[in-house]
Amino acid sequence: MTLPAKDARVNWVISSKNNEEVTSRYDLWAEAYDADLQSYGYRSPGIVAGMVGRYVAKDGSPLLDAGAGTGIMGEVLSVLGYQDITALDISQGMLDVAERKGVYSGLKQAALGEPLDFPSGHFGSVVCVGTLVGGHAPPSSFDELLRITRSGGHIVFTVRTDVYHGGGFKEKQEELEGSGAWRLVESTEPYVSVPGSNQPEGTNMIFVYQVG
Ligand SMILES: C[S@@+](CC[C@H](N)C(=O)[O-])C[C@H]1O[C@@H](n2cnc3c(N)ncnc32)[C@H](O)[C@@H]1O
């Protein structure tokens, strides 16, 4: 397997058919990922940072960066003064790049959508950026993220608009709200996350939920 041309990389990972494929594609992309995302004009970490600043107290509670990748979000949160951030990702190659940044207190290779090896209520809040997209983590990921977040904590995430409406996210988010598992605090309109990446329909939305 070889890395496709830069303009084709977002669509290449989004078209992954299973966890094995998405993992091997990100392992291959890992060393070039930061430079590519910077050249695409990646906007989500800055917007998510605004949301985190609105709702997540800097009280030292552990934070989970779910689907942390190379740690772009962790770097921003660290500059903002958030501490004790754990990176979780399915790709060890991406986590290896994240580790070199020195902003995470822990790194865990694991798949969202499967049981997570953290105690219930362990994290004060969770961020999940760029990972709820086609071919990546499924809507059922929220079940474990909710279990490991303390009551009153926040879960802040981006979701691609196409999978929100057509990939079961909208239904899952509403079901969890109906059951009282979480309550919607704020959401954004769709925005273009990677304007320079040549991906079709590449809009995302951000949701902030408070855990019940
Ligand atoms: C577009 S990158 C986003 C990385 C980082 N959050 C950022 O904003 O740059 C998506 C990440 O999700 C990870 N990923 C894909 N499927 C996953 C899953 N089921 N569980 C955990 N991580 C997953 C990939 O390995 C990749 O690092």
The ligand as an ORCA input file, in Angstrom:
! r2SCAN-3c Opt
* xyz 0 1
  C      -9.130     12.832     10.709
  S      -8.220     12.080     12.014
  C      -8.469     13.266     13.324
  C      -7.350     13.246     14.300
  C      -7.332     14.431     15.272
  N      -8.449     14.395     16.190
  C      -7.335     15.728     14.509
  O      -8.307     16.490     14.634
  O      -6.360     15.969     13.786
  C      -9.247     10.729     12.513
  C      -8.588      9.824     13.554
  O      -9.538      8.859     13.975
  C      -8.866      7.639     14.180
  N      -9.883      6.577     14.151
  C     -10.565      6.108     13.099
  N     -11.449      5.175     13.503
  C     -11.310      5.080     14.843
  C     -11.933      4.280     15.851
  N     -12.915      3.411     15.568
  N     -11.522      4.431     17.116
  C     -10.540      5.300     17.445
  N      -9.905      6.068     16.538
  C     -10.296      5.965     15.257
  C      -7.831      7.596     13.091
  O      -6.780      6.703     13.365
  C      -7.382      9.057     13.045
  O      -6.278      9.297     13.874
*
